[in-house]
Amino acid sequence: MSTMGNVFREKSFYIYVLTPVLVGLMIAVPILLYFHFRPGPGELPIWVFNTETQTYMFNGSPTWNNPNNSKIEIPEYRERDGEKFYVTEIGANAFRNFRYLTEITLPDTIVEIHDSAFRNTALTEIDIPNSVVRMGHSVFRDNDKLESIYFSTNPLFIEIPADAFRDAVSLTTIELPSNIIRIGANAFNGCTELKTVTIRHTAGVVSIVYNTFANTDIYEILVMNQTVIGLYWLSDMWRWARDQNIIWVL
């Protein structure tokens, strides 16, 4: 009788205790994993598909910020339902504070790089594809190891935004292509090793803010093709250069 009782109690234990626990775990674990890995408040998923433009935006992920991802290549396209769709945007803050990131390769499908996308990384050089027509503010700010910049020569890429390369303390020289006609406030402020700026003109740089090159070590500004431009629109820049005893080579 006692043996039958033990068997009954054992079956009851499995039925009334273990089974509900297992069922509860089966329900709870997926839910917990979802809430653990889902995007936080205001955080977008790594890839965002724009149904209007039929393109993708890459937003990055904190999990990518590790020593194994010192070199990252963004693909030209992603597949969705068996079709290929171009990657055209790098989202705001996508690689911000990625201090392991030393090299990034962007495809010629990228049209826009949003605010602070590469702020405070360890990039040593950046090649902005000719497909790029817009960049957000502070896009490469605080990149203290950045030594070389290759700008997009797309005719639609006309502006270097505010704070774009602020405090990039390893920059020593920059060359602005002829398509650039506006340079935002503080774009190169705090680039303490920056010594030479070359401005190439066809349409002409029409707007340079007074503090664009503040707190740099610039001693020479080279203005190419000066015959097609008038320097009166550089009045703020001219006054700043005069105050800093900087040489204009025309």
C-alpha positions in Angstrom: 0.0 0.0 0.0 2.8 2.3 0.8 4.4 1.5 -2.5 1.2 2.5 -4.4 1.0 5.6 -2.3 4.6 6.6 -3.2 3.9 6.1 -6.9 0.7 8.1 -6.6 2.6 10.9 -4.8 5.4 10.8 -7.4 2.9 11.1 -10.3 1.1 13.8 -8.5 4.4 15.7 -8.1 5.1 15.5 -11.8 1.6 16.4 -12.8 0.8 19.2 -10.4 4.3 20.6 -9.7 6.8 19.9 -12.5 4.5 20.2 -15.4 3.2 23.7 -14.6 6.8 24.8 -13.9 8.0 23.5 -17.3 5.1 25.0 -19.1 5.7 28.3 -17.3 9.4 28.2 -18.4 8.4 27.5 -22.0 6.3 30.6 -22.0 8.5 32.8 -19.9 11.9 32.2 -21.6 10.9 33.5 -25.0 9.3 36.5 -23.5 12.3 37.3 -21.4 14.6 36.9 -24.4 12.4 39.2 -26.4 12.5 42.0 -23.8 16.2 41.5 -23.2 17.2 41.8 -26.9 14.6 44.1 -28.2 15.5 47.7 -29.0 15.4 50.0 -26.0 13.3 53.2 -25.8 14.0 55.3 -28.8 16.5 52.7 -30.1 16.0 51.4 -33.7 16.8 47.9 -34.8 20.1 47.3 -36.6 18.5 47.4 -40.1 15.5 49.6 -41.0 13.7 49.2 -44.2 12.1 52.2 -45.8 8.9 51.1 -47.6 8.7 54.4 -49.5 12.2 54.4 -50.9 12.6 50.6 -50.9 16.0 51.0 -49.2 17.8 50.1 -46.0 19.3 52.3 -43.3 22.0 50.8 -41.0 21.7 51.8 -37.4 24.5 49.9 -35.7 24.3 48.0 -32.5 26.2 48.2 -29.2 27.0 44.5 -29.5 29.1 45.4 -32.5 31.4 47.5 -30.4 34.0 45.0 -29.5 37.7 44.1 -30.4 36.5 41.7 -33.1 34.9 44.5 -35.1 37.9 46.9 -35.6 37.2 46.7 -39.3 33.7 46.9 -40.6 32.4 46.8 -44.2 28.8 47.9 -44.8 27.2 45.9 -47.6 25.7 47.5 -50.7 22.4 45.7 -50.3 20.3 43.4 -48.2 17.9 40.7 -49.3 14.3 40.9 -48.4 11.8 38.3 -49.5 14.2 37.1 -52.2 14.9 40.6 -53.5 17.9 42.8 -53.2 17.5 46.3 -51.7 20.3 49.0 -51.5 21.7 50.2 -48.2 21.6 54.0 -48.6 21.8 55.5 -45.1 23.9 55.3 -42.0 21.7 56.1 -39.0 22.4 58.7 -36.3 24.9 57.5 -33.6 25.3 54.2 -35.5 29.0 53.9 -34.6 29.2 56.5 -31.8 31.8 55.7 -29.2 33.0 52.6 -31.1 36.6 53.0 -29.8 37.6 49.7 -31.3 36.6 50.8 -34.8 39.8 51.7 -36.8 38.5 51.1 -40.4 35.1 51.5 -42.1 34.3 50.7 -45.7 31.1 52.4 -47.1 29.6 51.3 -50.4 28.8 53.6 -53.3 25.1 53.2 -52.5 25.3 55.4 -49.3 23.5 58.7 -49.9 23.2 60.1 -46.3 25.2 59.8 -43.1 23.2 61.0 -40.2 24.1 63.0 -37.1 27.0 61.7 -34.9 27.1 58.5 -36.9 30.9 58.1 -36.4 31.4 60.3 -33.4 34.3 59.4 -31.1 35.7 56.3 -32.9 39.3 55.2 -33.5 39.1 55.7 -37.3 42.4 56.8 -38.8 41.0 57.7 -42.2 37.6 58.1 -43.9 36.7 57.8 -47.5 33.3 59.4 -48.1 31.8 57.7 -51.2 30.9 59.9 -54.1 27.3 58.7 -53.7 27.0 60.7 -50.5 25.0 64.0 -50.8 24.3 64.8 -47.1 25.9 64.4 -43.7 24.5 65.3 -40.3 26.2 67.5 -37.7 29.0 66.1 -35.5 29.3 63.2 -37.9 33.0 62.6 -37.3 33.5 64.7 -34.2 36.0 63.7 -31.5 37.8 61.3 -33.8 41.2 61.8 -32.2 43.0 59.4 -34.4 41.6 60.6 -37.7 44.5 61.6 -40.1 43.0 61.6 -43.6 39.6 62.6 -45.1 38.6 61.9 -48.7 35.5 63.9 -49.5 32.7 63.0 -51.8 33.0 64.9 -55.1 29.3 64.4 -55.9 27.9 67.8 -57.2 25.0 67.4 -54.8 27.3 67.1 -51.8 27.7 70.8 -51.1 28.0 71.2 -47.4 30.2 70.2 -44.6 27.9 70.4 -41.6 28.4 72.0 -38.2 30.9 70.3 -35.9 31.5 67.7 -38.5 35.2 67.1 -37.7 35.4 69.1 -34.4 38.3 68.0 -32.1 39.8 65.7 -34.7 43.2 66.4 -33.2 45.3 64.3 -35.5 44.3 66.0 -38.8 47.2 68.0 -40.3 45.9 68.9 -43.7 42.6 68.9 -45.6 41.6 69.5 -49.2 38.0 70.6 -49.9 36.7 69.6 -53.3 35.1 72.1 -55.7 31.5 71.0 -55.0 31.6 72.3 -51.4 30.0 75.7 -51.1 29.1 75.8 -47.4 31.1 74.9 -44.3 29.1 74.9 -41.0 30.0 76.4 -37.6 32.9 74.7 -35.8 33.3 72.2 -38.6 37.1 72.0 -37.9 37.2 73.7 -34.5 39.7 72.1 -32.2 41.7 70.3 -34.8 44.8 71.4 -33.1 47.3 69.8 -35.5 45.6 71.2 -38.7 48.1 73.3 -40.5 47.1 73.6 -44.2 43.7 74.0 -45.9 43.3 73.7 -49.7 40.1 75.1 -51.1 39.4 74.2 -54.7 36.8 76.3 -56.6 34.6 76.0 -59.6 31.3 77.3 -58.2 33.1 78.7 -55.2 32.8 78.4 -51.4 30.1 80.8 -50.6 29.8 80.5 -46.8 32.5 79.8 -44.2 31.6 80.7 -40.6 34.0 82.7 -38.5 34.9 79.9 -36.1 35.0 77.1 -38.7 38.8 76.7 -38.2 39.1 78.1 -34.6 41.6 76.5 -32.3 43.7 75.0 -35.1 47.4 75.3 -36.0 46.6 76.6 -39.5 49.4 78.8 -41.0 48.4 78.6 -44.7 45.2 78.5 -46.7 45.5 77.6 -50.4 42.8 78.9 -52.7 42.8 77.2 -56.1 41.1 78.6 -59.3 40.6 81.9 -57.6 39.9 83.7 -60.9 36.4 82.3 -61.0 35.4 83.5 -57.5 35.2 86.7 -55.5 36.6 86.6 -52.0 34.1 89.0 -50.5 31.9 86.1 -49.4 34.8 84.9 -47.3 34.7 88.0 -45.2 34.3 86.2 -41.9 37.0 83.7 -42.8 39.2 86.5 -44.1 38.9 88.4 -40.8 39.6 85.3 -38.8 42.7 84.5 -40.9 43.9 88.1 -40.6 43.5 88.0 -36.8 45.5 84.7 -36.6 48.2 86.0 -39.0 47.4 83.2 -41.5 48.8 83.4 -45.0 46.4 83.2 -48.0 48.0 81.7 -51.1 45.9 82.7 -54.1 
